[in-house]
Each structure stands twice: as C-alpha cells, then as structure tokens.
Amino acid sequence: MISPSIAPRSTGSICRAYWGSTELIRILRAADHKSMPWKNGGGVTTEIVVHPEGSALDAFDWRVSMARVESDGPFSAFPGIDRTLAVLEGAGISLTIGGGEPVLLGRESAPLTFPADEPTQGALAAGPILDLNVMVRRGSVRASVERHVVSGTLDLSPETGWTLVLVNHGSALLRHDGSVENLDARDCLLVEDGGPPLRIEASEACECYIIRLARDA
C-alpha cells in the first residue's frame, strides 16, 4: 500500500554503483551528509547533495538539505532560487511569505514551493522541527517533491535530469537490475539522467520523499 502526499553498506562518503547500465547511481549515506551554518547564521543546515558538486550557497543549480529550526525567525534569502519545504520531524511551522497569509506546514502536509527570495518568516507550531529543503535556480531547474509512506513496494521510473529518494523514517530495500541496496533513515538515493526502473520495498511502513529535478528547456 502506498500513501502519497504531493508537492550492502558502502564505507565511502559516496557509493558509486553502475548496476547493469550506463547511468550513474549514488547512495548518499546519512553519516556522510555535511553540516554547515545557515546562510543567515541563525542555525545549522545539513547538506545532502548539491549540484554542481562543491558549489557555494550563491552558485548552485540545485541543492537538497535538511535544517533544524529551534526558534521563530526569518528564513535565509536566496536570490533567483525557488524553494520546496517539507516537515520531517516536529509539530510543524507556520510560514508568512512575502506579506501573505500564514501557511501551516505539518508532518503530513504536502511539500510547499515558494520563492526563496521573498521575505519569509517562520513561527513554530509547538517546539523545534527538522525540515527538508529542495532549492533550484529559477529558469534553470524545476523541482517536484512528493511524500510517500511505503508498506510493500513502490516502483519508480527515473526521468531525464535527477531523481532522488530520501528515506525519512524506517528502512527499505532498493532493487535495480538484479542488485539490492539497503536504505536506512536519512540515506538518499540519487539517479542521474534516467535509467531502468527502480523498486523500493518495505516490510514495515517507510516514509520517504521522492524528488525529481528537471532541466528547464
């Protein structure tokens, strides 16, 4: 059963595996994610992956990260960037974007997309949260982010561009061309430029986020 909501272990920092085809598949392990200060200095962000690799905060085409928010306050501004936000842990956060009406995001809310260069204030619903941030350079890349709870199987067909699967809670098996990889909480799969179908299997409920990033024509 799949409940959607729309908007062998490697020892290296990045596991590169070519599983019976020419596309690049990487398993980004939770222990290897990179922590750094927020752009505005108000907290800490955990970078999962950025493209091009090694890009600074003012130079990426796209970036996937997590951040722990422990107090009310402004979001960092990113000129020319669109941001998609989802709540991974905690009661939720109310966002006031560009002077509009507050929007409450909770654990089961659909991911919310908004301009990262609009002034944005966050007010916690009840204590700290951990959020997922997917940021893309406007006019260069488009993002789609979906939340799924998998108990059984979820079949994916990677598209041109990049497809990511981030496990939030639980664990899953990833099957691809006869090979099997285990994905634990906060591990992330990255597939570049399409490829054969993937299957995610979970014997118990596994919450994951499917992120698709496409180049603008």
Secondary structure, 3 states (H helix, E strand, C coil): CEEEECCCCCCCCCEEECCCCCCEEEEECHHHCEEEECCCCCCEEEEEEEECCCCCCCCCCEEEEEEEECCCEECCCCCCEEEEEEEEECCCEEEEECCCCCEEECCCCCCEEEECCCCEEEEECCCCEEEEEEEEECCCEEEEEEEEEEEEEEEECCCCCEEEEEEEECCEEEEECCEEEEECCCCEEEEECCCCCEEEEEEEEEEEEEEEEEECC
